[in-house]
Structures are given as C-alpha cells and as structure tokens.
Amino acid sequence: MQTFYIKFLNDEDRKRGFYELARRSRIGSLPGEVYQVSREALKILEDRHIGYRRASDDEVKIAHDQVRNPAPSVL
C-alpha cells in the first residue's frame, strides 16, 4: 500500500475529512495535524470535495521526530 502524508486546508475540512476517512478507510495521525493516508483515501477526499494538500518533507520529518524523540517531562 502506497501512503501519502497530507494536511487539511482548514479546520472544517479536517473535521469532515477525518470523519469520512475513519468511516471508509484507514487514517494515521501524527503531531502537527499531519495525516498518513492511502491512495484510495485520497480519492474519497476528492470525491467529497474535501480540501487537502500533500505535507512537505519538512513537515513529515518534524512530525516523525516528535513521535520518536518526545520532549522529556519535567517533574
């Protein structure tokens, strides 16, 4: 399965898009509102006219770094 990293264009698209993909496909969520979706999921978004864009390489790297190297908690 080929995956793509996307960001929704606005908050309304994010809500609608996440809902539609959670119901009809698979969606992975990363920090910074970066989402990992399949090619089929992109078609679902396009068919429903939900705005999104491909996340840049830097946005994806930052999101992955936040997951892999979280900030230490201070007690």
Kinemage of the C-alpha trace (Angstrom):
@kinemage 1
@onewidth
@group {chain A} dominant
@subgroup {mainchain}
@vectorlist {calphas} color= white
{ca met a 1} P 0.000 0.000 0.000
{ca gln a 2} L 1.423 3.340 -1.010
{ca thr a 3} L 0.923 6.003 1.638
{ca phe a 4} L 0.809 9.764 1.456
{ca tyr a 5} L 1.174 12.423 4.130
{ca ile a 6} L -1.392 15.202 3.952
{ca lys a 7} L -2.613 18.279 5.798
{ca phe a 8} L -6.156 19.557 5.500
{ca leu a 9} L -6.617 23.100 4.221
{ca asn a 10} L -8.790 24.317 7.090
{ca asp a 11} L -10.434 23.146 10.297
{ca glu a 12} L -13.763 22.280 8.636
{ca asp a 13} L -12.008 20.132 6.004
{ca arg a 14} L -10.015 18.458 8.782
{ca lys a 15} L -13.158 17.518 10.712
{ca arg a 16} L -15.046 16.286 7.656
{ca gly a 17} L -12.005 14.550 6.186
{ca phe a 18} L -11.052 12.735 9.356
{ca tyr a 19} L -14.660 11.605 9.844
{ca glu a 20} L -15.026 10.327 6.270
{ca leu a 21} L -11.693 8.521 6.309
{ca ala a 22} L -12.312 6.989 9.735
{ca arg a 23} L -15.583 5.570 8.398
{ca arg a 24} L -14.455 4.454 4.933
{ca ser a 25} L -10.692 3.933 5.026
{ca arg a 26} L -7.653 3.998 7.301
{ca ile a 27} L -6.018 7.140 8.576
{ca gly a 28} L -2.961 7.666 10.743
{ca ser a 29} L -2.497 10.830 12.761
{ca leu a 30} L 0.837 12.455 13.560
{ca pro a 31} L 1.664 15.600 15.555
{ca gly a 32} L 1.129 18.893 13.772
{ca glu a 33} L -2.106 17.728 12.107
{ca val a 34} L -0.197 15.596 9.602
{ca tyr a 35} L -2.159 12.552 8.446
{ca gln a 36} L -0.983 9.349 6.777
{ca val a 37} L -3.453 8.021 4.200
{ca ser a 38} L -3.595 5.622 1.264
{ca arg a 39} L -4.106 6.427 -2.397
{ca glu a 40} L -7.699 5.163 -2.069
{ca ala a 41} L -8.282 7.578 0.810
{ca leu a 42} L -7.225 10.493 -1.387
{ca lys a 43} L -9.945 9.508 -3.848
{ca ile a 44} L -12.517 9.599 -1.035
{ca leu a 45} L -11.435 13.142 -0.140
{ca glu a 46} L -11.536 14.260 -3.762
{ca asp a 47} L -14.961 12.702 -4.377
{ca arg a 48} L -16.352 14.610 -1.388
{ca his a 49} L -14.545 17.864 -2.297
{ca ile a 50} L -12.612 17.967 0.971
{ca gly a 51} L -9.581 20.249 0.718
{ca tyr a 52} L -6.148 18.876 1.495
{ca arg a 53} L -2.553 19.250 0.367
{ca arg a 54} L 0.458 16.970 0.456
{ca ala a 55} L 2.551 17.624 3.550
{ca ser a 56} L 6.056 18.834 2.824
{ca asp a 57} L 9.056 16.646 3.592
{ca asp a 58} L 9.994 19.013 6.419
{ca glu a 59} L 6.506 18.798 7.975
{ca val a 60} L 6.627 14.993 7.870
{ca lys a 61} L 10.150 14.912 9.339
{ca ile a 62} L 9.165 17.233 12.193
{ca ala a 63} L 6.059 15.129 12.935
{ca his a 64} L 8.072 11.897 12.962
{ca asp a 65} L 10.779 13.456 15.136
{ca gln a 66} L 8.145 14.496 17.701
{ca val a 67} L 6.931 10.906 17.907
{ca arg a 68} L 10.398 9.359 18.039
{ca asn a 69} L 12.030 11.934 20.305
{ca pro a 70} L 9.359 13.463 22.560
{ca ala a 71} L 10.312 16.285 24.849
{ca pro a 72} L 11.222 14.946 28.298
{ca ser a 73} L 8.720 15.613 31.035
{ca val a 74} L 9.990 17.631 33.965
{ca leu a 75} L 8.755 16.800 37.431
